[in-house]
Amino acid sequence: MDLGRDTVEQYRARTKLPLVVVLDNVRSLNNIGAIFRTSDAFLVERLMLCGITATPPSPEIHKTALGAEMSVEWTHWDNTMDCIERLKADGYTVCVLEQVKGSVELQRFEPDPCGKYAIVAGHEVHGVAPEVVNAADVCIEIPQFGTKHSLNVSVSTGIAIWHFFSLMHN
């Protein structure tokens, strides 16, 4: 029943999507683990775990990451703005997932296949910090049509990762 999956070493050697995911003070270890797992599935370059966002090793992160915390590169930043400034200096377009005035609906955002992008997802209750929103190149919103005004952070991040992957992966 071998599905031909890469080993961690083979996966780490693969060419990744020019996409970084920044977690701005995400508090739930289960959400962090789920984002690791989704990042592994769609060849995300690395995760930037900022502020209070927990880091591996952690049994709670592992519960949902199922080992993806070993395959996906990650770094921790004490301050999200320091991370954002570094990404901008390195040529990344910073895309904040947030419902704000002037945000672009995700399905209308077309990344340049030759570009480098960072998706920023925020705290489960407070969202992305205002200074990070203000520093973004673009704010992206996932349209919703139900009674709730937001999605779980791991779900919205997964939807955004898939959007970028489907348009940029060759």
Backbone as a ProteinNet text record, in pm:
[ID]
protein_1_A
[PRIMARY]
MDLGRDTVEQYRARTKLPLVVVLDNVRSLNNIGAIFRTSDAFLVERLMLCGITATPPSPEIHKTALGAEMSVEWTHWDNTMDCIERLKADGYTVCVLEQVKGSVELQRFEPDPCGKYAIVAGHEVHGVAPEVVNAADVCIEIPQFGTKHSLNVSVSTGIAIWHFFSLMHN
[TERTIARY]
82.6	0	86.6	210.3	299.6	246.5	228.1	177.4	289.3	412.3	524.2	553.7	524.6	549.9	698.9	740.2	879.2	912.7	1038.2	1088.2	1104.5	1127.7	1150.7	1270.1	1375.2	1494.9	1465.4	1390.1	1353.8	1265.3	1171.4	1082.1	1161.7	1251	1330.7	1415.5	1453	1535.6	1452.5	1321.7	1236.3	1231.7	1205.4	1183.8	1048.9	1048.8	927.2	863.2	737.6	665.4	727.2	741.2	795.9	690	651.5	543.6	583.1	573.3	601.1	469.7	447.1	329.7	378.2	322.5	356.4	238.4	263.9	159.1	184.1	92.9	103.1	25.5	97	37.4	-79.3	-64.8	-166.3	-150.4	-257.6	-245.7	-270.8	-350.7	-387.4	-280.3	-228.5	-128.3	-186.3	-314.9	-379.6	-386.5	-415.2	-415.4	-275.6	-176.2	-37.9	-1.9	-35.1	-6.9	-78.1	-204.6	-280.4	-217.6	-166.5	-102.3	30	103.4	223.4	186.4	81	41.9	-1.5	-78.4	-120	-0.3	91	212.3	296.1	303.7	374.6	305.5	173.8	98.1	118.7	138	143.3	276.7	383.8	521.3	550.2	494.1	524.8	672.6	737	880.5	915.4	843.5	866.8	757.4	750.9	660	742	685.4	744.9	649.7	692.4	610.2	644.9	550.2	580.6	506.7	572.5	511.7	482.8	357.9	319.5	298.1	308.3	289.8	391.8	341.6	428.9	511.4	619.9	710.7	726.4	761.9	797	925.8	952.4	869	756.2	642.4	525.4	430.2	389.3	293.6	162.9	118	-7.9	5.1	117.8	139.9	148.9	220.9	239	105.9	11.4	-118.4	-187.6	-178	-242.2	-143	-15.6	85.6	123.2	112.6	146.5	285.2	380.2	518.4	557.9	462	495.4	583.3	585.1	673.7	820	843.5	979.1	1017.8	919.2	949.6	946.6	860.3	847.1	945	1025.8	1118.1	1039	1090.6	1025.3	1130.3	1094.2	1175.1	1081	1133.1	1052.9	1104.5	1011.2	1041.5	968.8	1038.3	973.3	871.1	902.3	819.9	778.1	648.8	598.3	645.5	651.9	694.4	838.7	924.8	1062.6	1062.5	978.1	966.1	916	813.6	754.8	858.3	930	1032.7	1139.6	1177.8	1278.6	1225.7	1100.9	1041.9	1032.8	990.9	983.9	1122.6	1221.9	1358.8	1408.7	1357.2	1394.8	1307.5	1221.3	1143.5	1009.9	959.8	829.1	717	608.7	485.2	408.4	377.5	312.4	160.7	93.2	-51.2	-114.4	-184.1	-248.3	-388.2	-421.3	-556.6	-637.7	-717.4	-793	-908	-1018.9	-1135.2	-1120.5	-1079.1	-1062.1	-1116.5	-1141.6	-1184.4	-1076.4	-1115.6	-1020.7	-954.7	-994.9	-934.3	-980.5	-900.2	-927	-981.4	-1089.9	-1142	-1040.1	-1019.2	-915.3	-924.1	-1041.5	-1054.5	-1019	-1011.8	-974.2	-824	-754.9	-612	-535.3	-458.2	-380	-231.5	-167.6	-24	54.6	162.5	254.8	330.3	325.9	395.2	545.5	601.1	744.5	771.1	664.2	679.3	706	733.5	751.1	648.4	579.2	467.8	476.9	420.5	403.6	256.7	195.5	58.3	68.2	2.5	3.6	-134.1	-136.8	-260.6	-245.5	-355.7	-346.1	-415.5	-410.2	-468.3	-614.2	-656.8	-790.7	-903.6	-881.5	-985.4	-958.8	-834.8	-801.1	-753.5	-727.5	-681.5	-536.4	-500	-364.4	-350.6	-239.4	-215.5	-227.6	-287	-306.6	-179.6	-65.4	57.8	103.2	72.6	106.3	12.5	-115.5	-211.8	-166	-126.6	-83.6	43.5	127.4	252.4	234.1	116.9	92.9	92.6	130.6	118.2	-25.5	-95.1	-234.4	-301.9	-428.9	-509.8	-605.2	-610.1	-691.8	-801.4	-920.4	-1037.3	-1102.1	-1142.7	-1215.9	-1364.3	-1438.3	-1580.6	-1655.2	-1749.8	-1829.5	-1975.5	-2061.4	-2202	-2294.7	-2240.1	-2320.7	-2341.7	-2374.3	-2402.4	-2276.9	-2166.6	-2041.4	-1958.9	-1874.4	-1795	-1648.7	-1615.1	-1476.8	-1468.9	-1355	-1323.8	-1214.6	-1201.9	-1090.4	-960	-859.5	-733.4	-665.9	-674.3	-609.7	-686.8	-818.4	-899.5	-873.2	-877.5	-855.4	-713.7	-616.8	-478.9	-469	-534.2	-533.5	-596.7	-706.5	-772.5	-678.8	-614.2	-522.3	-400.8	-345.5	-231.3	-271.9	-387.8	-433.9	-449.1	-502.9	-519.8	-384.6	-285.3	-152.7	-93.2	-103.7	-48.7	-112.6	-243.5	-312.5	-276.4	-236.2	-201.8	-50.7	31.3	175.8	253	196.3	269.9	265.5	382.2	383.8	401.1
-120.1	0	126	116.3	231.7	333.6	456.2	562.5	639.6	595.2	661.7	799.7	820.8	951.4	972	1098.7	1134.6	1107.6	1078.2	1081.3	1228.7	1255.6	1393.8	1451.4	1371.9	1419.9	1450	1363.2	1386.3	1510.6	1524.2	1640	1769.1	1770.8	1892.2	1930.4	1832.8	1859.7	1907.7	1893.3	1933.2	2085	2129.5	2271.2	2309.9	2417.8	2463.1	2578.7	2600.2	2715.4	2840.5	2950.7	3072.8	3140.1	3065.7	3107.9	3078.8	3182	3172.4	3199.4	3129.6	3155.2	3212.6	3328.1	3397.3	3383.7	3331.1	3321	3428.1	3524.7	3639.7	3610.9	3561.9	3538.2	3439.9	3330.8	3225.4	3146.3	3133.5	3075.5	2925.8	2870	2729	2640.1	2550	2456.7	2363.5	2331.3	2248.7	2322.9	2451.9	2530.5	2537.4	2556.7	2562.4	2430.6	2319.7	2188.6	2166.6	2208.7	2193.2	2275.2	2393.3	2477.8	2415.7	2354.4	2279.7	2171.2	2097.7	1985.2	2032.3	2138.6	2194.6	2249.3	2312.5	2366.4	2255.4	2142.4	2026.5	1977.8	1970.5	1917	1998.8	2130.3	2218.1	2290.6	2229.1	2273.3	2417.3	2460.6	2593.7	2598.6	2708.3	2725	2714	2789.7	2783.1	2856.5	2826.4	2895.7	2990.3	3107.5	3204.9	3214	3164.8	3159	3278.7	3371.5	3501.4	3522.3	3595.4	3633.9	3513.1	3501.5	3392.2	3259.6	3259.2	3135.1	3032.1	2917.6	2812.8	2748.4	2684.8	2619.4	2471.8	2390.7	2251.8	2249.9	2143.1	2024.4	2047.8	1990.5	2002.8	1888	1812.9	1704.1	1755.6	1874.9	1929.8	1971	2029.4	2061.7	1932.2	1835.4	1706.9	1635.4	1652.3	1584.7	1615.6	1738.9	1775.1	1783.9	1809	1817.1	1678.5	1577.6	1439.3	1425.6	1501.8	1492.8	1601.9	1679.9	1787	1893.6	1900.3	1995.7	1956.5	1832.3	1787	1813	1821.3	1838.7	1984	2063.7	2204.2	2288.5	2366.4	2457.3	2562.6	2605.4	2710.4	2789.1	2911.6	2995.3	3068.1	3109.2	3186.6	3330.1	3422.6	3565.3	3617.5	3688.3	3746.9	3851.8	3924.9	4037	4018.2	4019.6	3997.2	4105.4	4230.5	4338.2	4319.8	4268.3	4240.4	4136.3	4036.5	3932.7	3992	4075.6	4137.1	4225.2	4305.2	4391.9	4309.4	4197.9	4111.8	4051.7	4003.7	3945.6	4049.5	4170.5	4276.2	4306.8	4312.6	4338.7	4226.3	4105.2	3989.5	3974.3	4073	4074.5	4003	3970.3	3905.4	4008.6	3975.7	4053.6	4002.3	4090.8	4051.8	4063.2	3949	3936.7	3897.7	3991	3964.5	3909.2	3801.1	3745.5	3818.8	3914.2	3994.5	4064	4076.7	4148.1	4295.3	4375.4	4518.7	4594.8	4721.8	4807.3	4805.4	4779.2	4777.3	4642.9	4539.8	4408.6	4353.3	4262.6	4199.3	4060.1	4024.3	3888.8	3789.4	3681.6	3584.4	3538.1	3507.4	3455.2	3560.1	3687.4	3793.2	3825.3	3767.3	3793	3690.2	3740	3651.4	3675.7	3584.9	3602.1	3584.9	3658.9	3645.6	3514.2	3423.9	3295	3309.1	3425.1	3448.8	3525	3560.7	3638.3	3552.9	3621.4	3557.3	3619.5	3534.8	3581.9	3533.4	3614	3575.9	3593.8	3489.4	3494.7	3512.9	3615.2	3641.1	3608.4	3518.1	3481.7	3519.7	3557.8	3613.8	3536.8	3598.4	3548.9	3509.7	3402.9	3348.1	3444.9	3533.2	3629	3768.4	3813.9	3952.5	3970.9	3863	3872.9	3918.1	3969.2	4017.9	4155.7	4179.4	4306.5	4423.5	4534.8	4651	4700.4	4701.5	4750.1	4657	4528.1	4432	4452.2	4474	4503.3	4627.7	4731	4855.5	4838.7	4741.9	4718.8	4627.4	4567.8	4471.1	4537.2	4459.4	4503.6	4489.4	4390.4	4366.7	4290.8	4320.8	4243.3	4158.3	4031.6	3935.4	3884.8	3876.9	3833.2	3714.8	3616.3	3501.7	3533.8	3548.1	3579.3	3469.7	3511.4	3417.3	3456.6	3357.7	3383	3330.3	3283.7	3231.7	3333.9	3285.5	3373.8	3415.6	3345.4	3377.4	3473.2	3548.2	3649.6	3611	3489.4	3447.3	3295.7	3248.5	3106.1	3078.2	2953.3	2912.7	2948.2	2991.1	3036.9	2927.8	2803.7	2697.7	2670.7	2687.8	2668.8	2781.3	2905.6	3017.7	3014.9	2979.1	2969.7	2859.6	2747.7	2637.3	2675.4	2747.3	2793.1	2885.9	2978.2	3072.5	2999.9	2905.7	2828.9	2756.9	2693.8	2622.5	2718.9	2837.7	2936	2967.4	2998.3	3029.3	2908.4	2791.3	2669.4	2641.6	2653.9	2620	2715.3	2838	2935.6	2945.2	2896.3	2915	2785.7	2673.2	2546.4	2499.7	2464.7	2420.5	2273.9
0	0	0	-46.5	-50.8	-150.8	-104.7	-190.9	-259.2	-240.6	-306.1	-250.4	-124.8	-63	-41.2	-48.6	-21	125.3	150.9	287.9	325.3	451.7	494.5	419.2	404	334.3	187.5	121.7	-18.5	-31.3	59.5	57.1	74	170.4	195.2	74.9	-6.7	-125.2	-245	-240.1	-351.8	-367.8	-489.1	-514.1	-454.1	-378.1	-311.2	-387.5	-359.2	-409.9	-346.5	-419.3	-358.2	-270.2	-166.5	-77.4	66.5	149.8	292.5	364.7	473.5	557.2	689.6	725.7	850.1	945.2	1064	1165.6	1270.6	1276.1	1365.6	1494	1595	1726.8	1724.5	1650.6	1650.4	1779.7	1854.4	1989.1	1995.2	1904.7	1912.3	1850.3	1930.5	1881.1	1775.6	1787.1	1685.1	1551.3	1554	1430.8	1370.3	1453.7	1405	1337.7	1401.6	1343.5	1212	1204.8	1080.1	967.9	999.4	897.9	853.8	944.6	905.1	804.7	835	748.6	611	604.7	476	400.3	470.4	407.3	346	412.6	359.1	231.6	233.4	119	-7.1	7.1	-109.2	-126.2	-75	-101.3	-60.5	51.6	103.8	141.6	105.8	130.4	278.3	363.2	507	582.9	711.6	802.7	889.5	913.9	1004.1	1123.9	1237.4	1357.2	1443.9	1457.9	1519.3	1650.5	1740.1	1866.7	1954.1	1999.6	2089.6	2016.6	1884.5	1809.9	1859.1	1902.1	1956.3	1845.2	1885.7	1791.9	1827.9	1729.2	1759.1	1841.8	1911.5	1925.1	2025	1995.1	2081.1	2050.4	2151.7	2127.1	2066.7	2108	2055.4	1909.2	1869.5	1728.8	1648.7	1701	1631.1	1608.6	1701.1	1690.8	1558.2	1510.2	1383.2	1267.8	1298	1191.4	1139.9	1225	1189.3	1126.9	1179.3	1131.6	1033.4	985	890.7	954.3	1085.3	1152.4	1134.2	1088.5	1059	913.7	825	682.5	637.9	696.9	656.5	737.5	666.8	736.1	811.2	924.4	1002.2	1080.1	1110.6	1198.3	1292.8	1405.9	1501	1504.8	1508.2	1520.6	1644.2	1729.8	1847	1805.2	1698.2	1654.8	1508.8	1484	1348.3	1252.3	1296.8	1207	1161.5	1247.2	1205.4	1093.7	1106.2	1003.8	872.5	880.2	760.1	690.4	766.8	707.9	637.3	696.5	634.2	504.2	506.8	386.3	274.5	306.5	205.1	148.5	235.2	190.2	99.4	120.9	39	-86	-112.6	-235.9	-232.4	-114.4	-104.1	-106.5	-172.7	-165.5	-45	48.8	173.5	157	173.3	155.1	288.1	349.8	478.7	454.7	523.1	520	625.2	580.8	676.8	605.3	676.8	625.2	662.9	566.8	590.5	469.7	490	379.5	271.9	148.8	39	14.8	90.9	67.4	-67.4	-121.7	-251.3	-224.5	-292.9	-277	-331.8	-258.4	-292.4	-437.1	-484.9	-621.8	-727.2	-689.2	-782.2	-777.2	-679.9	-665.1	-746.9	-843.6	-929.9	-906.2	-834.4	-811.9	-940.5	-951.1	-1063.1	-1044.4	-1141.4	-1125.2	-1100.8	-1133.2	-1110.7	-980.5	-908.6	-785.9	-663.9	-553	-422.7	-328.7	-252	-171	-27.1	61.3	201.6	235.7	286.7	337.5	488.2	541.5	685.4	741.6	840.1	909	1055.9	1118.8	1252.6	1362.2	1477.5	1601.7	1580.4	1644.9	1624.9	1661.4	1755.2	1796	1740.9	1751.8	1717.2	1573.7	1503	1364.8	1356.7	1240	1215.9	1282	1348.3	1417.3	1320.1	1364.4	1276.3	1207.8	1278.8	1215.5	1103.8	1116	1011	891.7	918.9	812.2	735.6	807.9	744	661.7	697.4	624.7	503.3	489.2	381.9	245	145.9	6.7	-40.8	12.4	-23.8	90.2	111.6	205.9	123.7	156.8	83.9	176	121.1	197.2	127.2	204.3	150.3	166.4	54.1	64.6	141.1	223.2	302.2	293.8	297.5	271	379.5	490.1	599	708.1	825.8	938.6	1013.8	993.1	1061.3	975.4	1039.5	969.5	953.3	996.2	981.1	974.2	924.5	921	1023.3	1063.2	1147.4	1076.2	1150.7	1090.3	1008.5	1051.7	972.8	844.4	848.1	728	628.2	674.3	582.2	524.8	606.7	556.9	453.5	477.6	381.7	249	253.6	130.4	53.2	124.3	58.3	0.2	75.5	23.5	-104.1	-104.3	-224.1	-342.1	-317.2	-424	-487.5	-407.7	-459.8	-530.2	-469.5	-529.7	-665.9	-674	-798.6	-911.8	-879.3	-983.4	-1009.8	-917.4	-932.1	-956.6	-920.2	-934.1	-1078.9	-1133.1	-1272.1	-1279.5
[MASK]
++++++++++++++++++++++++++++++++++++++++++++++++++++++++++++++++++++++++++++++++++++++++++++++++++++++++++++++++++++++++++++++++++++++++++++++++++++++++++++++++++++++++++

